[in-house]
Amino acid sequence: MYYGNYNPMYLQNTQRISAQQAQQIALGRVPGQIMHVDLDMENGILVYEVYIMTPQNRVYEVEINAKTGRIVKVEQENDHDFYD
């Protein structure tokens, strides 16, 4: 599993949930296999971007607020978006 964009100095005192907690939250919404996890800023909010492959071979991105653990967005990725 790949954890991209992880910079501990940047995250000091700002992160509230762990990557593992974000994965569990994401899997609660979209069952499947975790493919990739990023930590990124979206519109001024620190979010985990969790990519999940479903049993139907569809890839979903679940964005989770890193401070609150709330799901911000769920969207299906098309193959072109994910593999670029």
N, C-alpha and C positions, 0 to 999 in steps of 0.2 A: 504494500500500500504506500502511496506517495503523499506526503504532507508538504504541499507547496506553499510558498510565500510565508514561511515561518521564521520570524525574526524575534527572538526573546526580548531584546532590548526595546523594540518598538511596542511590545505588548505589556511591558511592566505596568502593573497596577491598573490595567484597563480590561483585562480578560476576566470574565466571571464564570464561564463554564468551560470545561475541558473539551478537547477534540473528541474524546470518547463519549462524553455526554451528548455532544452535538450529533454524533453518529447514531446513538440510540434514539434520540428525538426524531431524526430523519427517517430511520428504519420504522419507527412507529407510524409514520405517515405513508411511506412508500416502502413496502417490503421488498427485499432483494439483497444483492451483494454490493458492499461499498467498493467503489472503484478508485475514488480520488477524493481528497479533502484539501481545500484551500482556506486560508484565512485572509480576508480582503476587506477593504473599505468600500461600501456601496452607499452613495448619497450621504456621506458623513457618518455612517453607522458601521461598526466593525461586525462582520458577519462571517460565519463558516459557510462555505459552499461545499455541499456534500453531493457527490455524484454517485448514483445508485443504478445498477443494472438489474432490471426486474426479471422474473422467470420467463416473461414473454420477450426477452432480449430488447427491451426498451430502456433508454438511459434517461433518468430524471435528475435534475438539479434541484436540491432543496437548500434554500438559504435560511440560516438560523442566526438570529441576533445573538452575538457572543456574550453580551451582558445579561440578557433576560432569558435566553433559551427559547424565545418565541419564534415560530416559523414566520419568516418574512415573505417567502415566495416558493412556489413549487411549479416547475415547468418541465415539460418533456423536451429533451434535446434531440435535434435531428443529428444523424451521423456526422454530417459535415461540420456542425458546430463543435461537437465533442472532440473529434480527432484532428482538428487544425492545430 
